[in-house]
């Protein structure tokens, strides 16, 4: 059974640094956090980078869609955007457990899963878990990363969650913290589950009391 660190910094370092950046990884480590989560999307030329949104506008100095820009174009206008390789390298150097979330741009679901997981199969030490809201992306990735831990990621537990869980060969479930109650916990009996995004101690305590293996948070410095 997979073992989770209890606190996972959301999008590298939560609110401690710009999301999905190397600075976030460093900040998470410096505040004592042992685990991080980050999002991976492909550029137009197929380079896996850390990015949450399909557009570059919110978190970079660039404008437009990620899938319509090459890596060199993105890096030229914002050098803070790291590749998956840079993020994994730094995470492993810092000894951080990693949740790698496949975040495909629309229409690139299978490609994203395949490209990212082929790279992980060659370069990642497996210290963590892979997840995705896109079942197509997760299943495509699983083909190239058969021995890694995958988690079923969903907002609320769907009616066919068990079938999805088994198709993926998942070892855990990740859920929106606001959708978790005693009935959900009972349904998941025996399966590790983690929740996002929890930023206050009272909510964290309630969820740990229900049996959460871990919480994803923007405030790892407050919830250690």
C-alpha positions as CSV (number, residue, x, y, z in Angstrom):
1,X,0.0,0.0,0.0
2,X,1.3,3.5,-0.9
3,X,2.4,5.6,2.0
4,X,1.6,9.3,1.8
5,X,3.3,12.2,3.5
6,X,0.5,13.9,5.5
7,X,1.0,17.4,3.9
8,X,1.5,18.0,0.2
9,X,2.4,21.5,-1.1
10,X,-0.1,22.4,-3.9
11,X,1.5,23.4,-7.3
12,X,5.0,23.1,-5.9
13,X,5.0,25.4,-3.0
14,X,1.5,26.6,-2.5
15,X,1.4,30.3,-1.7
16,X,5.0,30.4,-0.7
17,X,6.2,31.1,-4.3
18,X,4.9,31.4,-7.9
19,X,3.0,28.2,-8.7
20,X,4.6,25.4,-10.6
21,X,8.2,26.8,-10.3
22,X,11.5,25.6,-9.0
23,X,11.3,28.3,-6.4
24,X,8.1,26.7,-5.1
25,X,9.9,23.4,-4.6
26,X,12.7,25.0,-2.7
27,X,10.2,27.0,-0.6
28,X,8.3,23.8,0.3
29,X,11.5,22.1,1.4
30,X,12.6,25.1,3.4
31,X,9.4,25.2,5.4
32,X,9.7,21.5,6.3
33,X,7.3,20.0,3.8
34,X,8.2,16.6,2.5
35,X,5.9,16.4,-0.5
36,X,4.8,18.5,-3.5
37,X,2.2,18.3,-6.3
38,X,2.6,19.9,-9.7
39,X,0.9,20.0,-13.1
40,X,2.5,18.9,-16.4
41,X,1.4,20.1,-19.9
42,X,3.0,19.8,-23.3
43,X,4.2,22.7,-25.4
44,X,3.6,22.9,-29.2
45,X,6.9,21.0,-29.7
46,X,6.1,18.3,-27.2
47,X,8.2,19.4,-24.3
48,X,6.6,18.6,-20.9
49,X,6.6,21.8,-18.7
50,X,5.0,22.7,-15.4
51,X,1.8,24.5,-16.1
52,X,-1.8,24.4,-14.8
53,X,-3.8,26.5,-17.2
54,X,-4.2,25.9,-21.0
55,X,-3.2,29.6,-21.5
56,X,0.0,31.2,-20.4
57,X,-1.7,34.5,-19.3
58,X,-2.3,34.0,-15.6
59,X,1.0,32.7,-14.4
60,X,3.6,33.9,-16.8
61,X,4.7,37.0,-18.7
62,X,3.6,35.2,-21.9
63,X,0.2,35.3,-23.7
64,X,-1.7,32.7,-25.6
65,X,-2.2,28.9,-25.4
66,X,0.5,26.7,-24.1
67,X,-0.1,24.1,-26.9
68,X,0.5,26.9,-29.5
69,X,3.9,27.9,-28.3
70,X,7.2,26.1,-28.4
71,X,9.3,25.6,-25.3
72,X,11.9,28.1,-26.5
73,X,9.2,30.7,-27.1
74,X,7.8,30.2,-23.6
75,X,11.2,30.2,-21.9
76,X,12.2,33.3,-23.8
77,X,9.4,35.4,-22.4
78,X,9.4,33.8,-18.9
79,X,12.5,31.9,-17.8
80,X,10.7,30.8,-14.6
81,X,8.7,28.1,-16.4
82,X,10.5,24.8,-15.7
83,X,10.6,21.6,-17.7
84,X,9.4,18.4,-16.1
85,X,13.0,17.3,-16.2
86,X,14.1,20.3,-14.2
87,X,11.3,19.8,-11.7
88,X,11.9,16.1,-11.2
89,X,15.7,16.7,-10.9
90,X,15.2,19.4,-8.2
91,X,12.5,17.3,-6.4
92,X,14.8,14.3,-6.2
93,X,17.8,16.5,-5.1
94,X,15.6,17.9,-2.3
95,X,14.2,14.5,-1.4
96,X,10.6,15.5,-2.1
97,X,7.8,13.0,-2.7
98,X,6.0,14.1,-5.8
99,X,2.4,14.0,-7.1
100,X,2.8,14.5,-10.9
101,X,-0.6,15.6,-12.3
102,X,-1.0,15.1,-16.0
103,X,-2.7,18.3,-17.2
104,X,-3.4,17.8,-21.0
105,X,-4.5,20.7,-23.2
106,X,-7.7,20.0,-25.0
107,X,-7.2,17.4,-27.7
108,X,-3.8,16.3,-26.4
109,X,-5.0,13.8,-23.7
110,X,-3.3,10.6,-24.9
111,X,-0.2,12.4,-26.2
112,X,0.4,14.1,-22.9
113,X,0.0,10.9,-20.9
114,X,2.3,9.0,-23.2
115,X,5.0,11.6,-23.6
116,X,5.2,12.4,-19.9
117,X,5.1,8.8,-18.6
118,X,7.7,7.6,-21.2
119,X,10.0,10.3,-19.8
120,X,9.2,9.3,-16.2
121,X,9.9,5.7,-17.0
122,X,13.4,6.6,-17.9
123,X,14.2,9.3,-15.4
124,X,12.0,9.3,-12.3
125,X,12.8,7.4,-9.1
126,X,9.1,6.6,-8.5
127,X,8.9,8.4,-5.2
128,X,5.3,9.6,-5.4
129,X,2.2,9.1,-7.5
130,X,0.8,10.1,-10.9
131,X,-2.8,11.4,-11.4
132,X,-5.0,13.2,-13.9
133,X,-8.6,14.4,-14.2
134,X,-8.4,13.1,-17.7
135,X,-8.9,9.3,-17.8
136,X,-7.6,9.2,-21.4
137,X,-4.4,10.8,-20.3
138,X,-4.0,8.6,-17.2
139,X,-4.6,5.4,-19.1
140,X,-2.2,6.4,-21.9
141,X,0.4,7.1,-19.3
142,X,-0.2,3.9,-17.4
143,X,0.8,1.9,-20.5
144,X,4.3,3.4,-20.4
145,X,4.7,3.4,-16.6
146,X,3.2,0.0,-15.5
147,X,5.0,-0.2,-12.1
148,X,4.4,3.3,-10.8
149,X,1.6,4.3,-8.3
150,X,-1.4,6.0,-9.9
151,X,-4.2,7.8,-8.1
152,X,-7.8,8.3,-9.3
153,X,-8.3,12.0,-9.4
154,X,-11.9,13.4,-9.3
155,X,-13.9,16.3,-7.9
156,X,-16.5,14.1,-6.3
157,X,-16.6,10.3,-6.2
158,X,-18.4,9.3,-9.4
159,X,-20.9,6.4,-9.5
160,X,-18.5,4.3,-11.6
161,X,-15.4,5.1,-9.5
162,X,-14.6,1.5,-8.8
163,X,-14.5,0.7,-12.5
164,X,-12.3,3.7,-13.2
165,X,-10.1,2.8,-10.2
166,X,-9.6,-0.8,-11.6
167,X,-9.0,0.3,-15.2
168,X,-6.2,2.6,-14.0
169,X,-4.8,0.1,-11.6
170,X,-4.9,2.9,-9.1
171,X,-3.7,2.6,-5.5
172,X,-5.5,5.7,-4.0
173,X,-8.2,8.3,-4.7
174,X,-7.8,12.1,-4.6
175,X,-10.9,14.2,-4.0
176,X,-12.1,17.7,-3.5
177,X,-12.1,18.2,0.3
178,X,-15.5,19.8,0.2
179,X,-17.0,16.7,-1.3
180,X,-15.9,14.3,1.4
181,X,-18.2,13.1,4.2
182,X,-18.7,10.0,6.2
183,X,-20.6,8.2,3.5
184,X,-17.7,8.7,1.0
185,X,-15.2,7.5,3.6
186,X,-17.3,4.4,4.2
187,X,-17.4,3.8,0.4
188,X,-13.7,4.0,0.2
189,X,-13.0,1.7,3.1
190,X,-9.6,0.2,2.8
191,X,-8.4,2.5,0.0
192,X,-6.1,5.4,0.8
193,X,-7.5,8.8,0.0
194,X,-6.2,12.4,-0.1
195,X,-8.0,15.7,-0.4
196,X,-7.4,19.1,-2.0
197,X,-7.2,22.0,-1.3
198,X,-7.1,22.5,2.5
199,X,-5.8,25.7,3.9
200,X,-6.9,25.8,7.6
201,X,-6.1,23.6,10.5
202,X,-9.6,22.9,11.6
203,X,-10.6,21.5,8.2
204,X,-7.4,19.5,8.1
205,X,-8.0,18.0,11.6
206,X,-11.6,17.1,10.6
207,X,-10.4,15.3,7.4
208,X,-7.5,13.5,9.2
209,X,-10.1,12.4,11.7
210,X,-12.2,10.9,8.9
211,X,-9.1,9.0,7.8
212,X,-7.4,11.2,5.1
213,X,-3.9,9.9,4.2
214,X,-2.9,13.4,3.1
215,X,-4.0,16.9,2.4
216,X,-2.9,19.1,-0.5
217,X,-2.5,22.7,0.7
218,X,-1.5,26.2,-0.4
219,X,-0.3,26.8,3.2
220,X,2.3,24.2,4.0
221,X,4.0,26.6,6.3
222,X,0.8,26.8,8.5
223,X,-0.2,23.2,8.6
224,X,3.1,21.4,9.4
